[in-house]
Amino acid sequence: MPVMSCFGMSKTDSSPNKIANDWSSGIMIDKIEMNCQISYDLGCHFFLIRNYEKANSSFGNCKELIDKIQNPVFSNIDVKSLDGYLCACAGVLVVPLNQCSPSLYERVQMSIRNNFQGLTALLIEDLTKQELSFAYRASLAESTHSVQRQDSLYEEVLVCNSIRRSLDGRVVMFDLVMTLNRTLGLVDFYIKVCVDIHKVLSEVQRDNLKFSLRYLCQMISPETHFVNLLLSSELHCLFDAEVQQSLLDHTKSAATSAPLCFAFNLPQPAEENMKVAELERELLVTYEPTVIKELVQKLIGRIGKYQTVFLSDKWKIPRDLHQLIETLPIPQPVTPIFVHILVAKARICITLKHFEKAREMLNLADSTIRDISLKLSKLLRWEVLLVDLLQLFDAPQFIYNGNFQDLVKRVKTCISTFQHFDHESLPCPDLLCACVAFLLNTQDFDSLSGMNNGNINGYVQFGRMVAALSKEIPALKTARTSAREFIDAVRLTFTNTVQMKRSSSGATTAAMRDANTALLSPDGLIMLMKMIKEPAVLSLFVSCLTKLFNLMKDDISEEIYSDYITLWPTALSSSNTVLNESALSAAVESLMKHALSMNPSQPSWLRTQADLSYAKGDYFSSLRHYLLLGVVSTDFFTEPITKNVYDDQVYRRMIRCCSSMNCQTQVAILCQFLDETDYTVAFKALQERSSDDAMDAYYDCIWDSTILEFLIYLHNKRGEVEKRKLVLQLIGQMELNSNNRVEVLMEAAKLRKGRFMRAMAKQYLATNVS
């Protein structure tokens, strides 16, 4: 490399060609150093122009060469900046960062993702580095304890955490003492870890470890041989001869003394309490009927039957079942408690959707008391029917694995039992809801519509009205009476009655009261709707609730579209009622979520969901569902967009959605889709200086010559030459000539419509298409 002494001085009488330069005075540069500097400079250049692949390659080459340079002469590279560039490139390219060694925390996280592989070794390494916090270590212990594993990973993590606490001078946890007592081989592991780390500890840490070991020698059972293993290891140097002898004497005296609960050196009753606690824990977590019965037999003699039954707050069962179980004519208390716990655990399994296990427990409970109480047996069979129906509703397809005709017969028998008001074995409301939903899903409208108005449950009454309306739907004129009856029943569910009250001063005030004549509560109606899978019935519910939503809002600009919109009355039948807005909105949202989960490609439901989001002001969600509607109706906009898919109202709402998200170019292009192009809105949008969309990249989707001419004027006024040239090229295309035939102009517009809508769909539907 040339230096200043290499260059000769020019003289006044000498020509430039005769200047003598001494190149031998230059400094020799190693080839590796030169390549390293060039790679770094190239990497910075590629990074600046956003060519991250070449930048990553150049920086990687520099990273490999920089370690080989001993005494740099020419290169000037900041290692921290180099590492930063490498991390940035790895993040952009989503590639592993081999150049930077991960921290201990990152390695633990990778171990968790790999099913805790190598976790123990990392925790042992942290005993000397101490990078992981106590709270994070405690969360690792909880995570390993919740995973069912055959090895002793949880115990090893507990040991490592306890040693870490000991090094910090904290109290030894009682869990460690109990674990060392009952886990074979864990004492060896504990001592081995202490041996591996004690040489690199500070004096304070070594003293803390010594006190912890001495404490464990006094607490751990002599059967583990903890003291002998400790004194035969390298850790014996921590104790002097007197302390070692006292530890051995203590072990001998403890081994020959009366049996004690050695962990706390307490008498026998404490050990009995620990056994009871272990039995209670096993009863809480097990779902095996044979194990449950054995545990119940053991616990009744220790804690009594009532404490056994109410061991968990989740073991609550319906009142009818509880009373029948309590009054079983059995002298032994084991059977009633066993049946109660089986029913309670079966209901928990239903909540967790473990239907096979729930059915097994209920059948076993039924077989246990069938010869003792026929009434209780019938109620348990109703519970089994509920499990069968819920499993059927939860399946992706409405297919029953057993005898379908037998299931239909059981459902009809259940409803008739309530209809005739059989007090001996009335089914629960949840079962009636499931039975009604089953008949509606199987389109057995005759069975439901033929029921009288006697002692009918609210769910059955709703099912009767839906069935009658479904039968009359083909003839809309004759269906209006049934439709009014149904929508009035739904209205009462969400109605607050306005009553005028007169105060002592004579003034009148309005008081809101919940309607007490409703057949179902809002939660009950939502539960029924979520069990419906039949598309025609779901459409009826969607249409009815959206009509009530429109009547409640009373705003034509935010009206929600749905099927059968002309079927319903145009006003509420009572003027002194006010709809509960929050309850009705929650019901509509829940219904639409359920309907789209059944069929996410149903065009009318997509339109309804889009209108609903628009009415709530969620413009992004509204635009997404409008685009989904177009995607499923036109095969991703490869077919013409008809008025049945998008009308002027939809286009206006899409324009409002884009405007609210500051996508002004999209607003201007959508104005062309209207029956009459709205130039006022389009020009105002194009005049905005900022727009959060692709702006001029959308210009090739414009076919209206007036808008193109306005863009030429606008860019010329702003001095934007390149954009003005782009618009001039576009307006000069032959297919946009206004003298062309109408068919040519329509074909040009069709092509640009499809291109723009596909671009919109790719932008807004690229993530999480539901």
ROLOMAR-941173 format. One line per 10 residues: number of its first residue (from 0); for each residue x, y, z of C-alpha. Coordinates in steps of 0.05 Angstrom, whole numbers, padded with zeros to 5 digits, always signed. Example, Ala and Ser with C-alpha at 12.3 -4.5 7.8 and 13.67 -1.06 7.14 Angstrom:
0 = +00246 -00090 +00156 ~ +00273 -00021 +00143
// end
This chain:
0 = +00000 +00000 +00000 ~ +00030 +00068 -00020 ~ +00049 +00117 +00035 ~ +00069 +00190 +00032 ~ +00144 +00173 +00026 ~ +00130 +00136 -00040 ~ +00114 +00200 -00077 ~ +00170 +00244 -00103 ~ +00170 +00321 -00101 ~ +00162 +00360 -00167
10 = +00212 +00415 -00182 ~ +00203 +00479 -00221 ~ +00251 +00459 -00276 ~ +00227 +00388 -00284 ~ +00170 +00362 -00326 ~ +00114 +00320 -00296 ~ +00138 +00258 -00332 ~ +00206 +00260 -00298 ~ +00180 +00258 -00225 ~ +00213 +00199 -00189
20 = +00167 +00158 -00144 ~ +00196 +00106 -00096 ~ +00144 +00050 -00094 ~ +00190 +00005 -00054 ~ +00173 +00047 +00008 ~ +00101 +00022 +00007 ~ +00073 -00024 +00060 ~ +00058 -00096 +00043 ~ -00014 -00116 +00056 ~ -00036 -00187 +00067
30 = -00084 -00215 +00015 ~ -00133 -00238 +00069 ~ -00136 -00168 +00099 ~ -00150 -00137 +00030 ~ -00205 -00187 +00015 ~ -00235 -00176 +00084 ~ -00240 -00100 +00075 ~ -00267 -00107 +00004 ~ -00320 -00157 +00028 ~ -00341 -00109 +00083
40 = -00347 -00050 +00035 ~ -00386 -00091 -00015 ~ -00432 -00115 +00040 ~ -00446 -00043 +00060 ~ -00460 -00025 -00012 ~ -00508 -00084 -00024 ~ -00543 -00070 +00042 ~ -00553 +00003 +00022 ~ -00586 -00017 -00044 ~ -00628 -00071 -00007
50 = -00596 -00131 -00040 ~ -00595 -00169 +00025 ~ -00575 -00237 -00003 ~ -00509 -00210 -00031 ~ -00499 -00167 +00031 ~ -00507 -00227 +00076 ~ -00457 -00267 +00033 ~ -00406 -00210 +00034 ~ -00412 -00198 +00109 ~ -00407 -00273 +00122
60 = -00343 -00276 +00081 ~ -00316 -00216 +00120 ~ -00334 -00249 +00186 ~ -00295 -00312 +00167 ~ -00233 -00272 +00145 ~ -00230 -00222 +00202 ~ -00210 -00275 +00253 ~ -00149 -00293 +00211 ~ -00120 -00222 +00212 ~ -00067 -00215 +00266
70 = -00042 -00143 +00260 ~ -00087 -00103 +00213 ~ -00052 -00049 +00172 ~ -00102 -00030 +00119 ~ -00170 -00055 +00142 ~ -00215 -00012 +00187 ~ -00275 -00055 +00207 ~ -00320 -00046 +00268 ~ -00335 -00116 +00293 ~ -00399 -00093 +00329
80 = -00425 -00061 +00265 ~ -00408 -00124 +00226 ~ -00448 -00167 +00276 ~ -00505 -00118 +00271 ~ -00506 -00122 +00195 ~ -00506 -00198 +00199 ~ -00564 -00199 +00248 ~ -00604 -00151 +00205 ~ -00593 -00192 +00142 ~ -00612 -00256 +00179
90 = -00676 -00223 +00203 ~ -00696 -00198 +00134 ~ -00679 -00263 +00098 ~ -00708 -00307 +00154 ~ -00645 -00350 +00157 ~ -00608 -00378 +00218 ~ -00554 -00333 +00245 ~ -00493 -00378 +00249 ~ -00445 -00322 +00260 ~ -00472 -00300 +00328
100 = -00472 -00350 +00384 ~ -00541 -00350 +00418 ~ -00548 -00331 +00490 ~ -00565 -00380 +00544 ~ -00637 -00356 +00546 ~ -00643 -00367 +00470 ~ -00614 -00437 +00477 ~ -00665 -00454 +00531 ~ -00721 -00429 +00486 ~ -00695 -00474 +00430
110 = -00693 -00532 +00479 ~ -00766 -00520 +00497 ~ -00785 -00522 +00424 ~ -00746 -00587 +00416 ~ -00786 -00622 +00471 ~ -00738 -00599 +00527 ~ -00679 -00634 +00496 ~ -00614 -00615 +00533 ~ -00651 -00571 +00584 ~ -00616 -00601 +00645
120 = -00547 -00587 +00617 ~ -00566 -00514 +00603 ~ -00592 -00505 +00674 ~ -00528 -00534 +00702 ~ -00488 -00486 +00658 ~ -00529 -00428 +00686 ~ -00509 -00446 +00757 ~ -00443 -00413 +00744 ~ -00465 -00360 +00693 ~ -00530 -00342 +00730
130 = -00564 -00310 +00670 ~ -00633 -00340 +00681 ~ -00679 -00308 +00733 ~ -00712 -00347 +00790 ~ -00780 -00333 +00761 ~ -00761 -00360 +00693 ~ -00731 -00422 +00725 ~ -00796 -00433 +00764 ~ -00836 -00428 +00699 ~ -00791 -00481 +00668
140 = -00806 -00527 +00727 ~ -00881 -00517 +00718 ~ -00875 -00530 +00643 ~ -00837 -00595 +00652 ~ -00885 -00617 +00707 ~ -00946 -00607 +00662 ~ -00916 -00651 +00607 ~ -00926 -00726 +00614 ~ -00856 -00756 +00607 ~ -00826 -00823 +00624
150 = -00759 -00794 +00647 ~ -00742 -00754 +00709 ~ -00735 -00686 +00675 ~ -00780 -00650 +00724 ~ -00741 -00676 +00783 ~ -00675 -00656 +00752 ~ -00701 -00586 +00738 ~ -00725 -00581 +00810 ~ -00655 -00601 +00834 ~ -00620 -00550 +00790
160 = -00668 -00495 +00813 ~ -00656 -00514 +00886 ~ -00581 -00511 +00878 ~ -00587 -00443 +00845 ~ -00628 -00419 +00905 ~ -00576 -00448 +00953 ~ -00519 -00411 +00918 ~ -00557 -00346 +00928 ~ -00567 -00360 +01002 ~ -00641 -00375 +00997
170 = -00681 -00426 +01037 ~ -00682 -00498 +01012 ~ -00752 -00515 +00989 ~ -00791 -00572 +01022 ~ -00808 -00600 +00952 ~ -00734 -00616 +00943 ~ -00732 -00657 +01007 ~ -00794 -00697 +00988 ~ -00769 -00708 +00917 ~ -00701 -00733 +00940
180 = -00735 -00781 +00989 ~ -00780 -00814 +00938 ~ -00741 -00811 +00872 ~ -00690 -00866 +00861 ~ -00622 -00842 +00837 ~ -00638 -00768 +00845 ~ -00590 -00761 +00905 ~ -00532 -00784 +00860 ~ -00552 -00731 +00809 ~ -00555 -00677 +00862
190 = -00486 -00692 +00889 ~ -00457 -00699 +00818 ~ -00481 -00629 +00800 ~ -00452 -00600 +00864 ~ -00385 -00634 +00850 ~ -00383 -00606 +00779 ~ -00392 -00534 +00800 ~ -00362 -00527 +00869 ~ -00291 -00513 +00844 ~ -00312 -00451 +00803
200 = -00355 -00420 +00858 ~ -00337 -00358 +00897 ~ -00324 -00362 +00972 ~ -00393 -00336 +00989 ~ -00427 -00385 +00942 ~ -00385 -00443 +00969 ~ -00406 -00426 +01041 ~ -00480 -00422 +01020 ~ -00474 -00490 +00986 ~ -00442 -00519 +01048
210 = -00498 -00496 +01094 ~ -00550 -00524 +01046 ~ -00516 -00592 +01043 ~ -00511 -00595 +01119 ~ -00586 -00578 +01124 ~ -00604 -00634 +01075 ~ -00562 -00684 +01114 ~ -00607 -00672 +01174 ~ -00673 -00673 +01134 ~ -00666 -00728 +01083
220 = -00684 -00800 +01101 ~ -00624 -00844 +01119 ~ -00649 -00895 +01068 ~ -00624 -00851 +01012 ~ -00552 -00856 +01038 ~ -00544 -00782 +01024 ~ -00491 -00770 +01078 ~ -00448 -00829 +01057 ~ -00450 -00808 +00984 ~ -00434 -00736 +01003
230 = -00374 -00753 +01047 ~ -00346 -00802 +00996 ~ -00347 -00749 +00941 ~ -00302 -00688 +00929 ~ -00350 -00647 +00970 ~ -00323 -00676 +01035 ~ -00269 -00621 +01034 ~ -00324 -00571 +01051 ~ -00331 -00600 +01121 ~ -00279 -00611 +01175
240 = -00271 -00678 +01211 ~ -00315 -00658 +01270 ~ -00374 -00639 +01226 ~ -00366 -00702 +01184 ~ -00369 -00745 +01246 ~ -00431 -00709 +01273 ~ -00466 -00721 +01207 ~ -00451 -00795 +01209 ~ -00474 -00800 +01281 ~ -00539 -00765 +01264
250 = -00552 -00813 +01207 ~ -00541 -00874 +01251 ~ -00587 -00848 +01306 ~ -00642 -00830 +01256 ~ -00639 -00899 +01224 ~ -00649 -00935 +01291 ~ -00702 -00888 +01320 ~ -00778 -00897 +01317 ~ -00811 -00886 +01250 ~ -00821 -00813 +01237
260 = -00842 -00770 +01179 ~ -00769 -00753 +01167 ~ -00779 -00692 +01123 ~ -00803 -00648 +01180 ~ -00785 -00695 +01237 ~ -00859 -00696 +01256 ~ -00900 -00752 +01288 ~ -00942 -00803 +01251 ~ -01007 -00762 +01242 ~ -00972 -00714 +01195
270 = -00953 -00772 +01150 ~ -01026 -00794 +01150 ~ -01047 -00725 +01127 ~ -00997 -00729 +01071 ~ -01027 -00796 +01049 ~ -01097 -00766 +01049 ~ -01073 -00707 +01008 ~ -01041 -00754 +00957 ~ -01106 -00794 +00952 ~ -01146 -00730 +00941
280 = -01098 -00708 +00887 ~ -01104 -00775 +00851 ~ -01180 -00772 +00855 ~ -01181 -00702 +00825 ~ -01138 -00720 +00765 ~ -01159 -00791 +00748 ~ -01215 -00809 +00699 ~ -01211 -00884 +00704 ~ -01275 -00912 +00737 ~ -01240 -00970 +00772
290 = -01188 -00924 +00802 ~ -01242 -00874 +00822 ~ -01280 -00928 +00861 ~ -01218 -00951 +00897 ~ -01199 -00880 +00917 ~ -01270 -00866 +00941 ~ -01269 -00927 +00985 ~ -01202 -00905 +01016 ~ -01223 -00832 +01027 ~ -01292 -00843 +01057
300 = -01261 -00875 +01119 ~ -01211 -00819 +01127 ~ -01248 -00754 +01111 ~ -01322 -00773 +01107 ~ -01370 -00776 +01048 ~ -01390 -00702 +01045 ~ -01319 -00677 +01041 ~ -01305 -00730 +00988 ~ -01364 -00708 +00945 ~ -01348 -00634 +00949
310 = -01273 -00642 +00940 ~ -01276 -00599 +00877 ~ -01320 -00539 +00860 ~ -01326 -00568 +00789 ~ -01362 -00630 +00814 ~ -01430 -00596 +00813 ~ -01487 -00633 +00779 ~ -01559 -00614 +00765 ~ -01604 -00610 +00826 ~ -01651 -00666 +00804
320 = -01593 -00714 +00796 ~ -01562 -00693 +00862 ~ -01626 -00703 +00901 ~ -01639 -00772 +00871 ~ -01568 -00795 +00885 ~ -01572 -00769 +00957 ~ -01636 -00809 +00969 ~ -01614 -00875 +00940 ~ -01636 -00931 +00987 ~ -01566 -00960 +00997
330 = -01536 -00968 +01066 ~ -01464 -00965 +01039 ~ -01443 -00893 +01024 ~ -01392 -00914 +00970 ~ -01442 -00925 +00913 ~ -01478 -00857 +00916 ~ -01412 -00819 +00921 ~ -01382 -00861 +00865 ~ -01442 -00847 +00820 ~ -01441 -00772 +00838
340 = -01367 -00766 +00820 ~ -01377 -00806 +00755 ~ -01432 -00759 +00733 ~ -01391 -00697 +00752 ~ -01329 -00721 +00716 ~ -01372 -00740 +00655 ~ -01397 -00669 +00651 ~ -01326 -00643 +00655 ~ -01308 -00690 +00597 ~ -01366 -00661 +00557
350 = -01338 -00591 +00568 ~ -01270 -00616 +00543 ~ -01304 -00652 +00485 ~ -01280 -00721 +00508 ~ -01347 -00752 +00490 ~ -01326 -00825 +00490 ~ -01300 -00821 +00561 ~ -01362 -00783 +00584 ~ -01407 -00836 +00553 ~ -01367 -00891 +00586
360 = -01375 -00860 +00655 ~ -01449 -00846 +00647 ~ -01463 -00917 +00623 ~ -01425 -00945 +00683 ~ -01464 -00900 +00731 ~ -01529 -00923 +00698 ~ -01511 -00996 +00704 ~ -01492 -00986 +00777 ~ -01561 -00959 +00800 ~ -01607 -00987 +00746
370 = -01637 -01040 +00792 ~ -01642 -00990 +00850 ~ -01674 -00927 +00820 ~ -01710 -00928 +00753 ~ -01722 -00853 +00756 ~ -01648 -00838 +00765 ~ -01631 -00889 +00711 ~ -01676 -00852 +00662 ~ -01644 -00785 +00677 ~ -01575 -00815 +00666
380 = -01598 -00842 +00598 ~ -01620 -00771 +00582 ~ -01549 -00750 +00597 ~ -01522 -00803 +00550 ~ -01569 -00777 +00496 ~ -01541 -00707 +00507 ~ -01470 -00734 +00498 ~ -01491 -00768 +00432 ~ -01522 -00704 +00405 ~ -01464 -00659 +00425
390 = -01414 -00706 +00394 ~ -01456 -00706 +00330 ~ -01458 -00629 +00329 ~ -01383 -00625 +00342 ~ -01365 -00670 +00283 ~ -01343 -00636 +00218 ~ -01399 -00672 +00181 ~ -01469 -00687 +00207 ~ -01459 -00763 +00208 ~ -01477 -00809 +00266
400 = -01436 -00872 +00274 ~ -01491 -00912 +00310 ~ -01563 -00929 +00293 ~ -01591 -00864 +00266 ~ -01664 -00885 +00269 ~ -01655 -00904 +00342 ~ -01626 -00836 +00356 ~ -01686 -00802 +00322 ~ -01733 -00843 +00365 ~ -01696 -00825 +00429
410 = -01699 -00751 +00411 ~ -01773 -00752 +00398 ~ -01786 -00791 +00462 ~ -01747 -00738 +00501 ~ -01789 -00681 +00473 ~ -01854 -00718 +00483 ~ -01834 -00731 +00556 ~ -01831 -00657 +00569 ~ -01893 -00643 +00527 ~ -01934 -00690 +00571
420 = -01901 -00659 +00633 ~ -01874 -00724 +00662 ~ -01850 -00699 +00730 ~ -01815 -00764 +00744 ~ -01760 -00755 +00692 ~ -01759 -00686 +00660 ~ -01698 -00675 +00615 ~ -01653 -00616 +00627 ~ -01660 -00552 +00585 ~ -01593 -00565 +00550
430 = -01619 -00632 +00525 ~ -01683 -00602 +00499 ~ -01643 -00550 +00462 ~ -01600 -00604 +00431 ~ -01662 -00645 +00411 ~ -01695 -00586 +00377 ~ -01630 -00570 +00340 ~ -01624 -00643 +00318 ~ -01695 -00644 +00288 ~ -01682 -00578 +00252
440 = -01615 -00603 +00225 ~ -01649 -00667 +00198 ~ -01705 -00623 +00168 ~ -01758 -00662 +00207 ~ -01803 -00602 +00205 ~ -01868 -00642 +00210 ~ -01851 -00669 +00279 ~ -01837 -00600 +00307 ~ -01892 -00560 +00272 ~ -01945 -00611 +00293
450 = -01934 -00600 +00368 ~ -01989 -00564 +00406 ~ -01979 -00503 +00450 ~ -01989 -00540 +00515 ~ -01933 -00552 +00564 ~ -01878 -00537 +00514 ~ -01809 -00513 +00532 ~ -01783 -00448 +00501 ~ -01733 -00486 +00458 ~ -01789 -00531 +00431
460 = -01833 -00471 +00418 ~ -01778 -00437 +00378 ~ -01766 -00502 +00340 ~ -01840 -00507 +00324 ~ -01842 -00436 +00296 ~ -01778 -00446 +00255 ~ -01804 -00512 +00227 ~ -01871 -00481 +00207 ~ -01836 -00422 +00174 ~ -01787 -00468 +00137
470 = -01845 -00508 +00108 ~ -01878 -00444 +00081 ~ -01816 -00409 +00054 ~ -01826 -00431 -00019 ~ -01891 -00390 -00019 ~ -01869 -00323 +00011 ~ -01939 -00293 +00012 ~ -01968 -00348 +00057 ~ -01906 -00348 +00101 ~ -01914 -00277 +00127
480 = -01959 -00297 +00184 ~ -01909 -00349 +00209 ~ -01853 -00300 +00198 ~ -01887 -00247 +00242 ~ -01899 -00298 +00297 ~ -01826 -00319 +00295 ~ -01795 -00249 +00293 ~ -01841 -00227 +00350 ~ -01816 -00285 +00393 ~ -01743 -00267 +00377
490 = -01758 -00193 +00391 ~ -01783 -00209 +00460 ~ -01717 -00243 +00475 ~ -01680 -00177 +00464 ~ -01734 -00129 +00489 ~ -01733 -00079 +00546 ~ -01803 -00054 +00563 ~ -01811 +00021 +00574 ~ -01858 +00037 +00631 ~ -01876 +00108 +00653
500 = -01870 +00121 +00728 ~ -01896 +00181 +00765 ~ -01853 +00208 +00822 ~ -01878 +00241 +00886 ~ -01868 +00309 +00854 ~ -01915 +00291 +00797 ~ -01860 +00285 +00743 ~ -01861 +00224 +00697 ~ -01798 +00184 +00682 ~ -01785 +00125 +00635
510 = -01764 +00060 +00668 ~ -01731 +00003 +00630 ~ -01751 -00068 +00648 ~ -01731 -00135 +00617 ~ -01788 -00170 +00582 ~ -01813 -00227 +00625 ~ -01855 -00260 +00570 ~ -01796 -00282 +00527 ~ -01792 -00356 +00511 ~ -01716 -00357 +00516
520 = -01661 -00315 +00545 ~ -01608 -00285 +00497 ~ -01557 -00337 +00520 ~ -01608 -00393 +00509 ~ -01623 -00370 +00438 ~ -01548 -00364 +00422 ~ -01538 -00435 +00447 ~ -01594 -00461 +00402 ~ -01567 -00424 +00341 ~ -01497 -00451 +00351
530 = -01523 -00522 +00346 ~ -01556 -00509 +00278 ~ -01519 -00537 +00218 ~ -01573 -00537 +00165 ~ -01559 -00479 +00117 ~ -01633 -00462 +00104 ~ -01649 -00457 +00179 ~ -01585 -00418 +00192 ~ -01605 -00369 +00137 ~ -01673 -00359 +00171
540 = -01640 -00342 +00237 ~ -01590 -00295 +00202 ~ -01645 -00260 +00165 ~ -01689 -00252 +00227 ~ -01635 -00224 +00272 ~ -01606 -00177 +00219 ~ -01676 -00150 +00207 ~ -01683 -00135 +00281 ~ -01614 -00103 +00280 ~ -01636 -00058 +00222
550 = -01699 -00039 +00258 ~ -01659 -00023 +00321 ~ -01608 +00020 +00283 ~ -01661 +00053 +00239 ~ -01607 +00079 +00192 ~ -01615 +00063 +00118 ~ -01542 +00081 +00104 ~ -01520 +00023 +00149 ~ -01574 -00027 +00132 ~ -01551 -00100 +00132
560 = -01568 -00146 +00074 ~ -01592 -00218 +00084 ~ -01635 -00271 +00050 ~ -01711 -00267 +00057 ~ -01705 -00193 +00073 ~ -01776 -00180 +00045 ~ -01806 -00234 +00089 ~ -01806 -00194 +00153 ~ -01849 -00136 +00176 ~ -01822 -00066 +00165
570 = -01833 -00041 +00236 ~ -01836 -00066 +00308 ~ -01905 -00089 +00329 ~ -01902 -00052 +00396 ~ -01882 +00021 +00405 ~ -01867 +00017 +00479 ~ -01810 -00033 +00472 ~ -01736 -00019 +00463 ~ -01688 -00071 +00438 ~ -01627 -00088 +00481
580 = -01572 -00065 +00434 ~ -01513 -00099 +00468 ~ -01549 -00167 +00473 ~ -01575 -00164 +00401 ~ -01507 -00144 +00374 ~ -01472 -00200 +00411 ~ -01523 -00250 +00385 ~ -01515 -00227 +00313 ~ -01439 -00230 +00317 ~ -01441 -00299 +00349
590 = -01490 -00325 +00297 ~ -01449 -00298 +00238 ~ -01385 -00328 +00266 ~ -01419 -00396 +00273 ~ -01451 -00391 +00203 ~ -01386 -00375 +00168 ~ -01350 -00430 +00206 ~ -01402 -00478 +00176 ~ -01394 -00451 +00105 ~ -01343 -00395 +00095
600 = -01360 -00391 +00020 ~ -01434 -00375 +00026 ~ -01443 -00310 -00013 ~ -01503 -00282 +00024 ~ -01471 -00294 +00092 ~ -01407 -00260 +00069 ~ -01448 -00200 +00047 ~ -01484 -00199 +00114 ~ -01419 -00203 +00152 ~ -01389 -00147 +00110
610 = -01450 -00102 +00122 ~ -01448 -00119 +00196 ~ -01374 -00099 +00202 ~ -01390 -00035 +00162 ~ -01446 -00017 +00211 ~ -01399 -00026 +00270 ~ -01345 +00017 +00237 ~ -01295 -00040 +00227 ~ -01278 -00019 +00156 ~ -01219 -00065 +00146
620 = -01260 -00127 +00163 ~ -01318 -00101 +00121 ~ -01274 -00092 +00060 ~ -01243 -00161 +00069 ~ -01311 -00194 +00069 ~ -01335 -00154 +00009 ~ -01274 -00179 -00029 ~ -01286 -00250 -00004 ~ -01356 -00244 -00031 ~ -01328 -00225 -00099
630 = -01275 -00280 -00097 ~ -01324 -00337 -00085 ~ -01377 -00309 -00133 ~ -01332 -00295 -00193 ~ -01278 -00349 -00186 ~ -01226 -00298 -00161 ~ -01252 -00244 -00208 ~ -01241 -00284 -00272 ~ -01315 -00278 -00288 ~ -01355 -00214 -00299
640 = -01378 -00178 -00235 ~ -01454 -00177 -00238 ~ -01504 -00135 -00200 ~ -01523 -00196 -00159 ~ -01453 -00194 -00129 ~ -01436 -00120 -00125 ~ -01488 -00066 -00132 ~ -01479 +00009 -00124 ~ -01489 +00004 -00049 ~ -01432 -00046 -00042
650 = -01386 -00003 -00085 ~ -01403 +00059 -00043 ~ -01387 +00022 +00021 ~ -01322 -00004 -00007 ~ -01304 +00068 -00026 ~ -01319 +00090 +00045 ~ -01276 +00033 +00073 ~ -01217 +00051 +00029 ~ -01225 +00125 +00046 ~ -01224 +00111 +00121
660 = -01158 +00073 +00112 ~ -01129 +00130 +00071 ~ -01124 +00089 +00007 ~ -01142 +00147 -00038 ~ -01121 +00117 -00105 ~ -01165 +00057 -00092 ~ -01222 +00104 -00077 ~ -01214 +00139 -00144 ~ -01212 +00073 -00183 ~ -01273 +00045 -00147
670 = -01312 +00108 -00167 ~ -01309 +00081 -00239 ~ -01348 +00019 -00218 ~ -01411 +00058 -00202 ~ -01467 +00062 -00252 ~ -01450 +00136 -00259 ~ -01377 +00152 -00244 ~ -01372 +00197 -00183 ~ -01320 +00247 -00208 ~ -01327 +00292 -00147
680 = -01305 +00238 -00099 ~ -01252 +00211 -00148 ~ -01220 +00280 -00160 ~ -01220 +00297 -00086 ~ -01186 +00231 -00070 ~ -01132 +00240 -00123 ~ -01116 +00310 -00098 ~ -01095 +00282 -00030 ~ -01019 +00288 -00021 ~ -01012 +00225 +00020
690 = -01043 +00157 +00005 ~ -01029 +00091 +00039 ~ -01034 +00048 -00023 ~ -00994 +00034 -00087 ~ -01015 +00101 -00118 ~ -00988 +00106 -00190 ~ -00980 +00030 -00193 ~ -01056 +00027 -00198 ~ -01060 +00075 -00257 ~ -01063 +00018 -00308
700 = -01130 -00002 -00276 ~ -01162 +00064 -00297 ~ -01205 +00063 -00360 ~ -01243 +00128 -00352 ~ -01211 +00180 -00397 ~ -01237 +00238 -00355 ~ -01200 +00213 -00294 ~ -01137 +00201 -00335 ~ -01140 +00272 -00362 ~ -01148 +00299 -00292
710 = -01086 +00260 -00271 ~ -01046 +00291 -00328 ~ -01067 +00360 -00305 ~ -01053 +00344 -00232 ~ -00983 +00316 -00243 ~ -00965 +00372 -00291 ~ -00987 +00423 -00238 ~ -00944 +00389 -00185 ~ -00884 +00382 -00231 ~ -00885 +00305 -00227
720 = -00857 +00292 -00296 ~ -00849 +00216 -00292 ~ -00920 +00204 -00267 ~ -00946 +00251 -00321 ~ -00909 +00210 -00375 ~ -00939 +00146 -00346 ~ -01010 +00173 -00351 ~ -00998 +00198 -00422 ~ -00976 +00129 -00443 ~ -01038 +00098 -00411
730 = -01087 +00147 -00442 ~ -01056 +00135 -00510 ~ -01074 +00061 -00510 ~ -01118 +00044 -00570 ~ -01171 +00005 -00531 ~ -01186 +00068 -00490 ~ -01201 +00111 -00551 ~ -01270 +00141 -00540 ~ -01286 +00131 -00614 ~ -01283 +00055 -00606
740 = -01345 +00013 -00608 ~ -01381 +00003 -00542 ~ -01361 -00071 -00542 ~ -01287 -00053 -00544 ~ -01294 -00002 -00488 ~ -01333 -00051 -00445 ~ -01280 -00105 -00456 ~ -01225 -00056 -00436 ~ -01263 -00037 -00373 ~ -01276 -00110 -00357
750 = -01202 -00128 -00361 ~ -01182 -00070 -00316 ~ -01237 -00085 -00267 ~ -01213 -00156 -00259 ~ -01140 -00134 -00253 ~ -01156 -00083 -00199 ~ -01201 -00129 -00158 ~ -01150 -00185 -00160 ~ -01097 -00136 -00135 ~ -01143 -00114 -00079
760 = -01158 -00187 -00060 ~ -01084 -00204 -00058 ~ -01071 -00144 -00013 ~ -01128 -00152 +00037 ~ -01137 -00228 +00036 ~ -01064 -00249 +00035 ~ -01065 -00263 +00111 ~ -01114 -00306 +00149 ~ -01168 -00317 +00097 ~ -01226 -00344 +00137
// end
